[in-house]
């Protein structure tokens, strides 16, 4: 974006990889630091909205309305959450893409609108696992891509598939797009298989691409079920501390300076 707005796409071609958990909790961390943060839920499962206690209004605007014939207004779909500075545009669970395909810059044009760039400091896009025009729109609109991944044998293939799309979009539609990093989630350093898988992925993509990761913590799932970020649900948990550290790590890697970086906001 030409404005100060930063856009991060959270993506993985494999479902159940921690995309929505990461989008919700990373957004909550940045909002707690003073960044006006918007989560755009582009996955029709609607998990990010659920994790923030936001449901798509019956008959109301959703994030997917911009892809319908005649377009829509992303700001009209945006609603505040219970946490200051944190907003969500919920998904439309009935959207099937049959009206499309939309132009690849549909979402980018929405995010460039002055009304939105003046309202927010950072936008996090929670994307569908399917390779469709919605995922391509998210890649074309973003400044960076974060790839959450499970430390399982099939994760490497999912990362490879997404990386091919990443390089295609970065070389054609969006030259500013950067791979922010690979994020291991639900990992346990004491499990040999986890260490082996992560070492192989680091070998393939480079150790500098691997982030510190999110440890296994059942409280993350419980917080999601309660519709609350982990920092609000269990602020002293492993999950809360790991997402707090991830928020700082990405700020450094992205060379981004949100409005406030107050250490007292640590969980």
Order of alpha helices (4+ residues) and beta strands (2+ residues): beta-alpha-beta-alpha-beta-beta-alpha-alpha-beta-alpha-beta-alpha-beta-alpha-beta-alpha-alpha-alpha
